[in-house]
Amino acid sequence: MSKLPVFFIPHGGGPCFFMQWPEPNPWKKMELFLAGFITELPKRPVALLVISAHWEASTIGVSTSPTPQLIYDYHNFPAHTYKLTWPAQGDHALAGRIEQKLSADGVSCELNAERGFDHGVFVPLKVAVPNADIPTVVLSLRSDFDPEFHLKVGASIECFREEGVLIIASGMSYHNLQVMRSGVQSPESGAFDAWLTETVQSEALIRDVQLQSWRRAPFARFCHPTEEHLAPLFVASGAAGYDVGRCIFTDRVLGGAISAYRFG
């Protein structure tokens, strides 16, 4: 199988794709994008490796459960959204090999048999893989969100792309919830989005240097008061190797510019 690409995708707000919204539905374009980004690949992945913004740990964690449960880690949403299902299987063998590779490359990590699929995993993938028929392993972020470290994590797992494993970094390119909830248009998000897209579309060495100094970008802290939703992109960039990224989706959602990227 030829090497699969790496994606950085937005996973939306809570269970947003499974709720009623007044027209125009602010999440509809994102939902349509998510529905097609895997099916449009020339080869079906043998497994998914997801880096979720919603799993932070002191040490990198790798999920090993063969039947992961859903983690409804959102609050004050309609009752039916706490009954959503996405019964994808895990892949214990793949998780073990990922842990071995990371450890061999000097990345401290732990296997986690209890971790299920948080909403950064099951919400976008319920749209992208509605039949839940691709085995899925989840990788955590380290809670310091250090860009250089997470680039190293990505570089370590790049090799699994050759095996037909699709690496998906699930976060949001803009994540100022207070402003988004207000409905106010954010020109600041547009400036940051332009910087981020230019960075992703730069050659790999420049891209990684820029990401390491992302806090100097225009309105960086305005767009990411905390960086857990941006940090999955660091892993994606590392896993991309020398592949140049490109923007494959952009929209304004609740006043903010939000984009998705593909490497390779």
Secondary structure by P-SEA (a helix, b strand, c coil): ccbbbbbbccccccccccccccccccaaaaaaaaacccccccccccbbbbbccccccccbbbbcccbbbbccccccccccccccccbbbbbaaaaaaaaaaaaaacbbbbbbcccccccccaaaaaaacccccbbbbbbbccccccaaaaaaaaaaacccccccbbbbbbcccccaaaaaaaccccaaaaaaaaaaaaaaaccaaaaaaaaaaccccccccccccccccaaaaaaaaaaaccbbbbbcbbbbcccccccccccc
